[in-house]
Amino acid sequence: MARTRTVAGAGTLGIAALVLIGGSQPITEWVNKHTSADTAWGWFLRVLTWPHWAFGPDDNTNSAMRRLLAADLRALLLILFVALIVAFAAKSVTGGGGAFLLGWAAVIFGSALAAFITAFILSSPSLLTAFQLAAAGSTYGLFAGWIVGAITATGKAAG
Protein backbone atom coordinates (compact mmCIF):
# COMPACT_ATOMS: atom_id res chain seq x y z
CA MET A 1 0.00 0.00 0.00
CA ALA A 2 1.45 3.37 -1.02
CA ARG A 3 1.77 6.02 1.65
CA THR A 4 0.36 9.42 0.86
CA ARG A 5 0.87 12.61 2.77
CA THR A 6 -2.34 14.12 4.12
CA VAL A 7 -3.16 17.81 3.92
CA ALA A 8 -2.66 18.12 7.69
CA GLY A 9 0.62 16.21 7.62
CA ALA A 10 1.96 18.25 4.72
CA GLY A 11 1.07 21.53 6.42
CA THR A 12 2.65 20.47 9.70
CA LEU A 13 5.84 19.31 7.99
CA GLY A 14 5.95 22.51 5.96
CA ILE A 15 5.72 24.88 8.92
CA ALA A 16 8.10 22.79 11.01
CA ALA A 17 10.72 22.89 8.24
CA LEU A 18 10.21 26.61 7.67
CA VAL A 19 10.60 27.42 11.38
CA LEU A 20 13.48 25.03 12.01
CA ILE A 21 15.48 26.14 8.99
CA GLY A 22 14.49 29.79 8.54
CA GLY A 23 14.42 30.57 12.24
CA SER A 24 17.66 28.84 13.15
CA GLN A 25 20.39 30.91 14.73
CA PRO A 26 22.97 30.43 11.91
CA ILE A 27 20.46 31.44 9.22
CA THR A 28 19.19 34.40 11.23
CA GLU A 29 22.72 35.65 11.88
CA TRP A 30 23.73 35.20 8.23
CA VAL A 31 20.66 37.12 7.00
CA ASN A 32 21.28 39.97 9.44
CA LYS A 33 24.97 40.24 8.49
CA HIS A 34 24.75 39.76 4.72
CA THR A 35 21.49 41.34 3.63
CA SER A 36 20.01 44.79 3.79
CA ALA A 37 16.51 45.49 5.04
CA ASP A 38 16.38 48.24 2.38
CA THR A 39 16.13 45.72 -0.48
CA ALA A 40 13.14 43.52 -1.31
CA TRP A 41 15.18 40.31 -1.11
CA GLY A 42 16.82 41.31 2.18
CA TRP A 43 13.49 42.32 3.66
CA PHE A 44 11.90 39.02 2.60
CA LEU A 45 14.76 36.98 4.07
CA ARG A 46 14.39 38.89 7.34
CA VAL A 47 10.66 38.08 7.35
CA LEU A 48 11.53 34.38 6.92
CA THR A 49 13.71 34.54 10.04
CA TRP A 50 10.91 36.03 12.20
CA PRO A 51 10.23 32.85 14.23
CA HIS A 52 13.87 32.81 15.31
CA TRP A 53 14.90 30.49 18.07
CA ALA A 54 18.21 29.82 19.79
CA PHE A 55 19.86 27.49 22.27
CA GLY A 56 21.05 30.21 24.63
CA PRO A 57 20.70 33.94 25.36
CA ASP A 58 23.11 36.62 24.16
CA ASP A 59 23.84 37.51 27.78
CA ASN A 60 22.63 36.21 31.13
CA THR A 61 20.40 39.10 32.14
CA ASN A 62 16.82 38.48 33.16
CA SER A 63 15.57 40.45 30.15
CA ALA A 64 17.67 38.37 27.74
CA MET A 65 16.36 35.15 29.27
CA ARG A 66 12.76 36.37 28.90
CA ARG A 67 13.38 37.31 25.25
CA LEU A 68 14.89 33.89 24.58
CA LEU A 69 12.02 32.09 26.29
CA ALA A 70 9.46 34.16 24.40
CA ALA A 71 11.17 33.61 21.03
CA ASP A 72 11.62 29.86 21.53
CA LEU A 73 8.08 29.41 22.82
CA ARG A 74 6.75 31.52 19.94
CA ALA A 75 8.45 29.21 17.41
CA LEU A 76 7.02 26.12 19.11
CA LEU A 77 3.54 27.61 19.42
CA LEU A 78 3.62 28.63 15.77
CA ILE A 79 4.20 25.03 14.72
CA LEU A 80 1.55 23.78 17.17
CA PHE A 81 -1.10 26.31 16.14
CA VAL A 82 -0.57 25.78 12.43
CA ALA A 83 -0.75 22.01 12.93
CA LEU A 84 -3.99 22.34 14.92
CA ILE A 85 -5.62 24.74 12.46
CA VAL A 86 -4.70 22.64 9.44
CA ALA A 87 -5.75 19.38 11.12
CA PHE A 88 -9.06 20.86 12.23
CA ALA A 89 -9.96 22.30 8.82
CA ALA A 90 -8.31 19.69 6.56
CA LYS A 91 -11.48 17.60 6.45
CA SER A 92 -13.21 20.38 4.53
CA VAL A 93 -10.66 20.53 1.69
CA THR A 94 -9.69 17.93 -0.87
CA GLY A 95 -6.26 19.29 -1.73
CA GLY A 96 -5.15 21.70 -4.43
CA GLY A 97 -6.27 25.32 -4.19
CA GLY A 98 -8.32 24.85 -1.04
CA ALA A 99 -5.41 23.23 0.76
CA PHE A 100 -3.10 26.00 -0.47
CA LEU A 101 -5.36 28.68 1.04
CA LEU A 102 -5.81 26.64 4.22
CA GLY A 103 -2.05 26.30 4.74
CA TRP A 104 -1.44 29.96 4.02
CA ALA A 105 -4.24 31.18 6.31
CA ALA A 106 -3.15 28.79 9.07
CA VAL A 107 0.31 30.40 9.11
CA ILE A 108 -1.18 33.92 9.22
CA PHE A 109 -3.46 33.08 12.14
CA GLY A 110 -1.01 30.78 13.91
CA SER A 111 1.87 33.25 13.82
CA ALA A 112 -0.28 36.14 15.03
CA LEU A 113 -1.68 34.07 17.89
CA ALA A 114 1.74 32.71 18.90
CA ALA A 115 3.19 36.23 18.94
CA PHE A 116 0.24 37.63 20.90
CA ILE A 117 0.45 34.96 23.61
CA THR A 118 4.23 35.10 24.04
CA ALA A 119 4.23 38.90 24.27
CA PHE A 120 3.18 38.56 27.90
CA ILE A 121 6.43 36.75 28.79
CA LEU A 122 8.53 39.81 27.92
CA SER A 123 9.58 42.40 30.50
CA SER A 124 6.91 45.06 31.01
CA PRO A 125 4.24 43.37 28.87
CA SER A 126 1.29 45.38 27.64
CA LEU A 127 -1.72 44.85 25.45
CA LEU A 128 -0.30 47.32 22.94
CA THR A 129 2.97 45.35 22.72
CA ALA A 130 0.98 42.14 22.26
CA PHE A 131 -0.99 43.71 19.39
CA GLN A 132 2.20 45.02 17.76
CA LEU A 133 3.88 41.62 18.00
CA ALA A 134 0.76 39.90 16.64
CA ALA A 135 0.87 42.29 13.67
CA ALA A 136 4.51 41.32 13.06
CA GLY A 137 3.47 37.68 13.28
CA SER A 138 0.71 38.13 10.73
CA THR A 139 3.23 39.81 8.42
CA TYR A 140 5.33 36.66 8.65
CA GLY A 141 2.26 34.57 7.87
CA LEU A 142 1.26 36.72 4.92
CA PHE A 143 4.67 36.72 3.25
CA ALA A 144 5.97 33.27 4.28
CA GLY A 145 2.72 31.37 4.62
CA TRP A 146 2.38 30.79 0.89
CA ILE A 147 5.36 28.42 1.18
CA VAL A 148 3.44 26.28 3.68
CA GLY A 149 0.34 26.70 1.51
CA ALA A 150 2.19 25.27 -1.48
CA ILE A 151 3.42 22.32 0.59
CA THR A 152 -0.05 21.77 2.05
CA ALA A 153 -1.53 21.70 -1.45
CA THR A 154 0.55 18.61 -2.21
CA GLY A 155 -1.30 16.63 0.48
CA LYS A 156 -4.29 14.39 -0.11
CA ALA A 157 -7.57 14.54 1.74
CA ALA A 158 -7.73 12.05 4.61
CA GLY A 159 -10.26 9.28 4.50
C-alpha positions in Angstrom: 0.0 0.0 0.0 1.4 3.4 -1.0 1.8 6.0 1.7 0.4 9.4 0.9 0.9 12.6 2.8 -2.3 14.1 4.1 -3.2 17.8 3.9 -2.7 18.1 7.7 0.6 16.2 7.6 2.0 18.2 4.7 1.1 21.5 6.4 2.6 20.5 9.7 5.8 19.3 8.0 6.0 22.5 6.0 5.7 24.9 8.9 8.1 22.8 11.0 10.7 22.9 8.2 10.2 26.6 7.7 10.6 27.4 11.4 13.5 25.0 12.0 15.5 26.1 9.0 14.5 29.8 8.5 14.4 30.6 12.2 17.7 28.8 13.2 20.4 30.9 14.7 23.0 30.4 11.9 20.5 31.4 9.2 19.2 34.4 11.2 22.7 35.6 11.9 23.7 35.2 8.2 20.7 37.1 7.0 21.3 40.0 9.4 25.0 40.2 8.5 24.7 39.8 4.7 21.5 41.3 3.6 20.0 44.8 3.8 16.5 45.5 5.0 16.4 48.2 2.4 16.1 45.7 -0.5 13.1 43.5 -1.3 15.2 40.3 -1.1 16.8 41.3 2.2 13.5 42.3 3.7 11.9 39.0 2.6 14.8 37.0 4.1 14.4 38.9 7.3 10.7 38.1 7.3 11.5 34.4 6.9 13.7 34.5 10.0 10.9 36.0 12.2 10.2 32.9 14.2 13.9 32.8 15.3 14.9 30.5 18.1 18.2 29.8 19.8 19.9 27.5 22.3 21.1 30.2 24.6 20.7 33.9 25.4 23.1 36.6 24.2 23.8 37.5 27.8 22.6 36.2 31.1 20.4 39.1 32.1 16.8 38.5 33.2 15.6 40.4 30.2 17.7 38.4 27.7 16.4 35.1 29.3 12.8 36.4 28.9 13.4 37.3 25.2 14.9 33.9 24.6 12.0 32.1 26.3 9.5 34.2 24.4 11.2 33.6 21.0 11.6 29.9 21.5 8.1 29.4 22.8 6.7 31.5 19.9 8.5 29.2 17.4 7.0 26.1 19.1 3.5 27.6 19.4 3.6 28.6 15.8 4.2 25.0 14.7 1.6 23.8 17.2 -1.1 26.3 16.1 -0.6 25.8 12.4 -0.7 22.0 12.9 -4.0 22.3 14.9 -5.6 24.7 12.5 -4.7 22.6 9.4 -5.7 19.4 11.1 -9.1 20.9 12.2 -10.0 22.3 8.8 -8.3 19.7 6.6 -11.5 17.6 6.5 -13.2 20.4 4.5 -10.7 20.5 1.7 -9.7 17.9 -0.9 -6.3 19.3 -1.7 -5.2 21.7 -4.4 -6.3 25.3 -4.2 -8.3 24.8 -1.0 -5.4 23.2 0.8 -3.1 26.0 -0.5 -5.4 28.7 1.0 -5.8 26.6 4.2 -2.1 26.3 4.7 -1.4 30.0 4.0 -4.2 31.2 6.3 -3.1 28.8 9.1 0.3 30.4 9.1 -1.2 33.9 9.2 -3.5 33.1 12.1 -1.0 30.8 13.9 1.9 33.2 13.8 -0.3 36.1 15.0 -1.7 34.1 17.9 1.7 32.7 18.9 3.2 36.2 18.9 0.2 37.6 20.9 0.5 35.0 23.6 4.2 35.1 24.0 4.2 38.9 24.3 3.2 38.6 27.9 6.4 36.8 28.8 8.5 39.8 27.9 9.6 42.4 30.5 6.9 45.1 31.0 4.2 43.4 28.9 1.3 45.4 27.6 -1.7 44.8 25.4 -0.3 47.3 22.9 3.0 45.3 22.7 1.0 42.1 22.3 -1.0 43.7 19.4 2.2 45.0 17.8 3.9 41.6 18.0 0.8 39.9 16.6 0.9 42.3 13.7 4.5 41.3 13.1 3.5 37.7 13.3 0.7 38.1 10.7 3.2 39.8 8.4 5.3 36.7 8.6 2.3 34.6 7.9 1.3 36.7 4.9 4.7 36.7 3.2 6.0 33.3 4.3 2.7 31.4 4.6 2.4 30.8 0.9 5.4 28.4 1.2 3.4 26.3 3.7 0.3 26.7 1.5 2.2 25.3 -1.5 3.4 22.3 0.6 0.0 21.8 2.1 -1.5 21.7 -1.5 0.5 18.6 -2.2 -1.3 16.6 0.5 -4.3 14.4 -0.1 -7.6 14.5 1.7 -7.7 12.0 4.6 -10.3 9.3 4.5 
